[in-house]
Each structure stands twice: as C-alpha cells, then as structure tokens.
Amino acid sequence: MFDLSGQTAIVTGAATGLGEAIARRFAAAGAQVAVADRDFEGAKAVADSLKSFAISVDITDSASVRQAVADVLAQTGRIDILVNNAGVAGKAAPIWEQTEEDWAFVLAVNMNGVFNFCKAVIPHMRERGYGRIVSIASIAGKEGNPNMCAYSASKAGVIGLTKSIAKEVATEGICINAVAPAVIRTKILEQLTPQQVSYMTDRIPMKRTGAPDEIAAVVHFLASPDSSFVTGQCYDASGGRATY
C-alpha cells in the first residue's frame, strides 16, 4: 500500500525538519526524490543519504522554480508528486509591530512559493494525466494565531489555493490536498517565543507537539495513488485540536 516505486517526487524545504522526514518516507516507499531547498549543501547531504538528488531553488522566485522543475524533468523525465513544504514562521509580534517587509516576506515564502511551484508542475501533470500535490498548511490558517498574523494569513491562503486549483484539475487524474499540522518539533519553533509555543501546545488535547514522521505519514497517503478519490481537502494532523 502507498507504493511509490518508479515515481519522482519534489519536496521543498527538504534539507531538514518535516521536509526531510517526508523525503525519507517517500524514498523508503520507492520514489526518486528531488530534495529541494535554498540550502543546497543541506539538501545534498539528505539526497546523498537517500541515493537521490538535490536541487537548489528559491521558491519566491518564479524563474528559479521553473528552472528547478526543468532540472528535475531533465534528470527523471517525470514529476508525479509535489510537496510544498518550505515555509517560515515570521516575526513574533502584534500587527502594530509588524512592518510591510515582515508581512511581504512571509507571504512570499509561504503562499507565493506554493503558487509558483503549482503553476510550474501542473502543466506537466496535465500532459501525463496524473499527479499528486500536497501543500503544508497549518492549524493557524484555520484559527489565526495571535502575534502571527502573516503566518496565519499565508496558511489560510494555502488552504484556499489548494481547494481552488484542486477543482480546476479534478477530472484530469490530479489530486491536490493540504495538511494542517499543529505544533511540530522542527527548527521552525526556534523562530517563535516560548509563550507562543506554549499557547499552541496547551490547545492540543494530546498535550504534546507532533513529530515530523507523524505528519509525513499523512502526506504519504495523499501523495500516493491510493488517494485517488481525495482532492481539495485539508487534513488536520493536530493531536485532536479543534479548529471550528
């Protein structure tokens, strides 16, 4: 089940954390993984351990994304899976302390990056009549976390974008979904204050943070052929945290 043998997957932000966990799970399931990251040396270290390959990409730059997609196609001739994982938490502060630059940076990475990659790979997936795209959103995109307005807005945008484009290609063999984790033990927590982490963790019924492997398991299903009747959805992976 959830076999990915012979498939090519791009995972962004895969040099560390959740992206690395997803890349490793895909490789174990038989996929050839393009480990994509701005940190090329980190991506290469992960790729080498998986006997796969790394690509350097700035997801905020559409030209860089198009080149990355071209490089993957040149190496493997196909792209079956895209996981939009790369993201930033942004500055921890109320809106009156946020600058326009703070806001623009977070949206450029978290939302524009997803748009850029989806736009670049979907034409290829349409030609082949098959594809799986999974974007990492957040519970913050449903609830809105205080002192994280840009992050919350960007992740809400990812959910809306996912639902919209999923409907555009729903009859073409392409399934597009999002996953909304709660707090996960990755380096992104280093960008937050202890108070923010406590605020989020205290609202989780399981009373703990999630592990990258736990999110990777959900992504794996959504990225597999087995998810053939699932599209336009946002799956919570939140330890039971209520969002509505």
C-alpha positions as CSV (number, residue, x, y, z in Angstrom):
1,M,0.0,0.0,0.0
2,F,1.1,3.6,-0.7
3,D,3.8,2.3,-3.0
4,L,5.7,5.0,-4.9
5,S,8.0,2.8,-6.9
6,G,9.1,4.5,-10.2
7,Q,7.7,7.8,-9.2
8,T,9.5,11.2,-9.0
9,A,8.7,13.5,-6.1
10,I,9.8,17.1,-5.4
11,V,9.8,18.0,-1.8
12,T,10.6,21.7,-1.0
13,G,12.4,22.7,2.2
14,A,13.6,19.1,2.5
15,A,17.1,19.8,3.8
16,T,15.8,19.5,7.4
17,G,12.8,19.0,9.6
18,L,9.4,18.0,8.2
19,G,10.6,18.1,4.6
20,E,13.4,15.8,5.3
21,A,11.1,13.4,7.1
22,I,8.7,13.4,4.1
23,A,11.6,12.9,1.6
24,R,12.9,9.9,3.6
25,R,9.5,8.3,3.8
26,F,9.0,8.7,0.1
27,A,12.4,7.2,-0.7
28,A,11.6,4.3,1.5
29,A,8.4,3.8,-0.5
30,G,10.4,3.6,-3.7
31,A,10.2,7.2,-5.0
32,Q,13.1,9.1,-6.6
33,V,13.1,12.3,-4.5
34,A,14.3,15.7,-5.7
35,V,15.4,17.3,-2.4
36,A,14.7,20.9,-3.0
37,D,16.0,23.7,-0.7
38,R,17.7,27.1,-0.7
39,D,20.3,25.3,1.4
40,F,21.9,23.3,-1.3
41,E,24.6,21.7,0.8
42,G,22.0,20.6,3.4
43,A,19.8,19.3,0.6
44,K,22.7,17.4,-1.0
45,A,23.5,15.7,2.3
46,V,20.0,14.5,2.6
47,A,19.8,13.5,-1.1
48,D,23.1,11.6,-0.9
49,S,21.9,9.6,2.1
50,L,18.8,8.6,0.0
51,K,20.8,7.9,-3.2
52,S,18.7,10.6,-4.8
53,F,19.5,14.2,-6.0
54,A,19.3,17.7,-4.7
55,I,18.1,20.9,-6.4
56,S,18.8,24.5,-5.4
57,V,15.7,26.7,-5.6
58,D,14.4,29.9,-4.3
59,I,10.6,29.3,-4.1
60,T,9.8,33.0,-4.0
61,D,11.4,33.5,-7.5
62,S,9.3,32.0,-10.3
63,A,12.2,31.8,-12.7
64,S,14.2,29.8,-10.1
65,V,11.2,27.5,-9.6
66,R,10.7,27.0,-13.4
67,Q,14.4,26.1,-13.7
68,A,14.2,23.6,-10.8
69,V,11.3,21.9,-12.4
70,A,13.2,21.8,-15.7
71,D,16.2,20.3,-14.0
72,V,14.0,17.5,-12.4
73,L,12.4,16.7,-15.7
74,A,15.8,16.6,-17.4
75,Q,17.0,14.0,-14.8
76,T,14.0,11.8,-14.5
77,G,11.6,12.7,-17.3
78,R,8.6,12.9,-15.0
79,I,7.2,14.6,-11.9
80,D,4.5,12.6,-10.2
81,I,4.4,14.3,-6.8
82,L,5.0,17.8,-5.5
83,V,5.1,18.6,-1.8
84,N,5.1,22.3,-0.9
85,N,6.7,22.1,2.5
86,A,9.1,25.1,2.6
87,G,7.9,27.8,5.0
88,V,8.8,30.4,7.6
89,A,7.1,31.4,10.8
90,G,7.9,35.1,10.5
91,K,8.3,37.8,13.2
92,A,6.5,37.1,16.5
93,A,4.7,40.4,17.3
94,P,1.3,42.0,17.2
95,I,0.3,43.6,13.9
96,W,1.2,47.2,15.0
97,E,4.8,46.0,15.4
98,Q,4.9,44.2,12.0
99,T,6.4,46.1,9.1
100,E,5.3,45.8,5.5
101,E,8.6,44.0,4.8
102,D,7.8,41.4,7.6
103,W,4.4,40.8,6.0
104,A,5.7,40.6,2.5
105,F,8.5,38.1,3.3
106,V,6.2,35.6,5.0
107,L,3.6,35.7,2.2
108,A,6.3,35.5,-0.5
109,V,7.7,32.2,1.0
110,N,4.5,30.6,2.4
111,M,2.0,31.5,-0.2
112,N,3.7,32.7,-3.4
113,G,6.1,29.8,-3.2
114,V,3.2,27.4,-3.3
115,F,1.7,29.2,-6.2
116,N,5.0,29.3,-8.1
117,F,5.6,25.5,-7.8
118,C,2.0,24.5,-8.5
119,K,1.9,26.7,-11.6
120,A,5.2,25.2,-12.8
121,V,4.4,21.5,-12.4
122,I,0.7,21.3,-13.2
123,P,1.1,21.6,-17.0
124,H,3.4,18.6,-16.9
125,M,0.9,16.6,-14.7
126,R,-1.9,17.5,-17.1
127,E,0.0,16.2,-20.1
128,R,0.5,12.9,-18.3
129,G,-3.0,12.7,-16.8
130,Y,-1.6,12.1,-13.3
131,G,-0.3,14.0,-10.4
132,R,-0.4,14.5,-6.6
133,I,0.3,17.8,-4.9
134,V,0.3,18.1,-1.1
135,S,0.9,21.6,0.5
136,I,1.7,22.0,4.1
137,A,-0.7,24.5,5.7
138,S,-1.3,24.9,9.4
139,I,-4.0,25.0,12.1
140,A,-3.0,28.6,12.3
141,G,-4.5,29.1,8.9
142,K,-7.9,28.0,10.3
143,E,-7.9,29.6,13.7
144,G,-5.5,32.5,13.4
145,N,-2.7,32.6,16.0
146,P,-2.1,35.9,17.8
147,N,1.2,37.6,17.1
148,M,1.4,35.6,13.9
149,C,-0.8,37.5,11.5
150,A,1.3,37.0,8.4
151,Y,1.9,33.3,9.1
152,S,-1.8,32.7,9.8
153,A,-2.9,34.6,6.7
154,S,-0.4,32.8,4.5
155,K,-1.5,29.4,5.6
156,A,-5.2,30.3,5.2
157,G,-4.2,31.3,1.7
158,V,-2.5,27.9,1.1
159,I,-5.8,26.2,2.1
160,G,-7.8,28.4,-0.3
161,L,-5.4,27.9,-3.1
162,T,-5.4,24.2,-2.6
163,K,-9.2,24.0,-2.8
164,S,-9.4,26.2,-5.8
165,I,-6.8,24.5,-8.1
166,A,-8.0,21.1,-7.0
167,K,-11.3,21.8,-8.6
168,E,-9.6,23.1,-11.8
169,V,-8.0,19.7,-12.5
170,A,-10.3,17.3,-10.7
171,T,-11.2,15.4,-13.8
172,E,-7.6,15.1,-15.0
173,G,-6.1,12.5,-12.7
174,I,-4.5,15.1,-10.4
175,C,-5.3,15.2,-6.7
176,I,-4.4,18.3,-4.8
177,N,-4.7,18.5,-1.0
178,A,-3.3,20.2,2.1
179,V,-2.2,19.1,5.5
180,A,-2.7,21.3,8.5
181,P,-0.4,20.4,11.4
182,A,-0.5,21.8,14.8
183,V,2.9,22.4,16.5
184,I,5.6,20.1,15.1
185,R,9.1,19.5,16.6
186,T,11.1,21.2,13.9
187,K,13.6,24.1,13.7
188,I,10.8,26.5,12.8
189,L,9.9,26.5,16.5
190,E,13.2,28.4,17.0
191,Q,11.6,31.4,15.3
192,L,8.8,31.5,18.0
193,T,8.8,32.6,21.6
194,P,8.3,30.1,24.4
195,Q,5.0,31.8,25.1
196,Q,3.8,31.2,21.5
197,V,4.8,27.5,21.6
198,S,3.0,27.1,25.0
199,Y,-0.1,28.9,23.6
200,M,-0.3,26.4,20.7
201,T,0.6,23.3,22.7
202,D,-1.8,23.9,25.5
203,R,-4.7,23.8,23.0
204,I,-3.8,20.3,21.8
205,P,-5.8,17.6,23.6
206,M,-2.8,15.2,23.4
207,K,-0.8,17.8,25.2
208,R,2.3,17.4,23.1
209,T,3.9,18.6,19.9
210,G,3.8,16.3,16.9
211,A,6.8,14.5,15.3
212,P,7.8,15.1,11.7
213,D,7.3,11.4,11.0
214,E,3.6,11.6,12.1
215,I,2.9,14.3,9.5
216,A,5.0,12.6,6.9
217,A,2.6,9.5,7.2
218,V,-0.4,11.7,6.3
219,V,1.4,13.3,3.4
220,H,2.5,9.9,2.2
221,F,-1.1,8.7,1.8
222,L,-2.2,11.9,0.0
223,A,0.8,11.6,-2.3
224,S,0.1,8.0,-3.3
225,P,-2.1,6.5,-6.0
226,D,-4.3,5.2,-3.2
227,S,-5.7,8.8,-2.6
228,S,-7.4,8.7,-6.0
229,F,-10.8,9.9,-4.6
230,V,-9.4,12.6,-2.3
231,T,-8.9,16.1,-3.6
232,G,-9.5,19.7,-2.5
233,Q,-9.2,18.7,1.2
234,C,-7.3,20.0,4.2
235,Y,-6.4,17.2,6.6
236,D,-5.8,18.2,10.2
237,A,-2.9,16.5,11.9
238,S,-3.1,18.2,15.2
239,G,-3.4,15.8,18.1
240,G,-7.1,16.5,18.3
241,R,-7.0,20.3,18.3
242,A,-10.5,21.7,17.4
243,T,-10.5,24.3,14.7
244,Y,-14.1,25.3,14.2
